[in-house]
């Protein structure tokens, strides 16, 4: 039996998944898991010095203290460190009859280290995040973008396509 298989099996037997809220010390791990997720989606993420990584670290660092509008939950592995996460943020929109607060939640960065996939870690992080939205925010609508691999997980939590299609336009943006 190879070591990777043994490590994976040991992690699966180690008991219930323990999820905790991320802290500023976890920012590098959140960026690393974001890179794994984006890479799995076919995006070229570059090396560890790619400029987007520093910008991503800054984004997480700025939002982490805003506990009422941002949360990240993660699972740590005794051998590998942080191996899964789910991130959520609240976005203010104009109120409507269906959403009087106007507050929307957005789930992103649901990611698991390939060496620890299929153990329920991402599911546990997402569950903690959705509980945060429900109990600690005024969010009544939660959105996310799903990959084909992740759609089943989200559907199991009740996510469904919105009544009106979501469309996207990419622009060049203003010069930096």
QUICORDA-V202655 format. One record per residue. N is the residue number from 1. RES is the residue in three letters. SS is DSSP state (a for helix, b for strand, c for the rest). BURIAL is 1 if it has 24 or more other C-alpha atoms within 12 Angstrom, else 0. D_CENTER is the distance of its C-alpha to the mean C-alpha in whole Angstrom. Layout:
{{N:RES:SS:BURIAL:D_CENTER} {N:RES:SS:BURIAL:D_CENTER}}
//
This chain:
{{1:UNK:c:0:33} {2:UNK:c:0:31} {3:UNK:a:0:29} {4:UNK:a:0:25} {5:UNK:a:0:26} {6:UNK:a:0:27} {7:UNK:a:0:24} {8:UNK:a:1:22} {9:UNK:a:0:25} {10:UNK:a:0:25} {11:UNK:a:1:21} {12:UNK:a:0:21} {13:UNK:a:0:25} {14:UNK:c:0:23} {15:UNK:c:0:23} {16:UNK:c:0:20} {17:UNK:c:1:17} {18:UNK:c:1:16} {19:UNK:b:1:13} {20:UNK:b:1:13} {21:UNK:b:1:12} {22:UNK:c:1:11} {23:UNK:c:1:14} {24:UNK:a:0:16} {25:UNK:a:0:17} {26:UNK:a:1:13} {27:UNK:a:1:13} {28:UNK:a:1:14} {29:UNK:a:1:12} {30:UNK:a:1:9} {31:UNK:a:1:11} {32:UNK:a:1:12} {33:UNK:a:1:9} {34:UNK:a:1:8} {35:UNK:a:1:12} {36:UNK:a:1:12} {37:UNK:a:1:9} {38:UNK:a:0:11} {39:UNK:a:0:14} {40:UNK:a:0:14} {41:UNK:c:0:14} {42:UNK:c:0:17} {43:UNK:c:0:17} {44:UNK:c:0:19} {45:UNK:c:0:17} {46:UNK:c:0:20} {47:UNK:c:0:21} {48:UNK:c:0:20} {49:UNK:c:0:22} {50:UNK:c:0:20} {51:UNK:a:0:20} {52:UNK:a:0:17} {53:UNK:a:1:16} {54:UNK:a:0:18} {55:UNK:a:0:17} {56:UNK:a:1:13} {57:UNK:a:1:14} {58:UNK:a:0:16} {59:UNK:a:0:14} {60:UNK:a:1:12} {61:UNK:a:1:15} {62:UNK:a:0:16} {63:UNK:a:1:14} {64:UNK:a:1:13} {65:UNK:c:0:17} {66:UNK:c:0:16} {67:UNK:c:1:16} {68:UNK:c:0:17} {69:UNK:c:1:14} {70:UNK:b:1:11} {71:UNK:b:1:9} {72:UNK:b:1:7} {73:UNK:b:1:8} {74:UNK:b:1:9} {75:UNK:b:1:12} {76:UNK:b:1:15} {77:UNK:b:1:17} {78:UNK:c:0:21} {79:UNK:c:0:21} {80:UNK:c:0:18} {81:UNK:b:0:17} {82:UNK:b:1:13} {83:UNK:b:1:12} {84:UNK:b:1:8} {85:UNK:b:1:5} {86:UNK:b:1:3} {87:UNK:b:1:4} {88:UNK:b:1:7} {89:UNK:b:1:10} {90:UNK:b:1:13} {91:UNK:b:1:16} {92:UNK:b:0:19} {93:UNK:c:0:21} {94:UNK:c:0:25} {95:UNK:c:0:26} {96:UNK:b:0:27} {97:UNK:c:0:29} {98:UNK:c:0:26} {99:UNK:b:0:23} {100:UNK:c:0:26} {101:UNK:c:0:24} {102:UNK:c:0:22} {103:UNK:b:1:19} {104:UNK:b:1:16} {105:UNK:b:1:12} {106:UNK:b:1:9} {107:UNK:b:1:6} {108:UNK:b:1:4} {109:UNK:b:1:3} {110:UNK:b:1:3} {111:UNK:b:1:6} {112:UNK:b:1:9} {113:UNK:c:1:12} {114:UNK:a:0:15} {115:UNK:a:1:17} {116:UNK:a:1:16} {117:UNK:c:1:14} {118:UNK:c:0:16} {119:UNK:c:1:16} {120:UNK:c:1:14} {121:UNK:a:1:12} {122:UNK:a:1:8} {123:UNK:a:1:10} {124:UNK:a:1:11} {125:UNK:a:1:8} {126:UNK:a:1:7} {127:UNK:a:1:11} {128:UNK:a:1:11} {129:UNK:a:1:9} {130:UNK:a:1:11} {131:UNK:a:1:14} {132:UNK:a:1:13} {133:UNK:a:1:13} {134:UNK:a:0:16} {135:UNK:a:0:18} {136:UNK:a:0:18} {137:UNK:c:1:17} {138:UNK:c:1:20} {139:UNK:c:1:17} {140:UNK:c:1:19} {141:UNK:b:1:17} {142:UNK:b:1:13} {143:UNK:b:1:12} {144:UNK:b:1:10} {145:UNK:c:1:11} {146:UNK:c:0:11} {147:UNK:c:0:13} {148:UNK:c:0:16} {149:UNK:c:0:14} {150:UNK:c:1:11} {151:UNK:a:0:14} {152:UNK:a:0:16} {153:UNK:a:1:13} {154:UNK:a:1:12} {155:UNK:a:0:16} {156:UNK:a:0:16} {157:UNK:c:0:15} {158:UNK:c:0:17} {159:UNK:c:0:15} {160:UNK:c:0:18} {161:UNK:c:0:19} {162:UNK:c:0:20} {163:UNK:c:0:24} {164:UNK:c:0:24} {165:UNK:c:0:23} {166:UNK:c:0:20} {167:UNK:c:0:21} {168:UNK:c:0:20} {169:UNK:c:0:23} {170:UNK:c:0:22} {171:UNK:c:0:25} {172:UNK:c:0:26} {173:UNK:c:0:25} {174:UNK:c:0:27} {175:UNK:c:0:29} {176:UNK:c:0:27}}
//
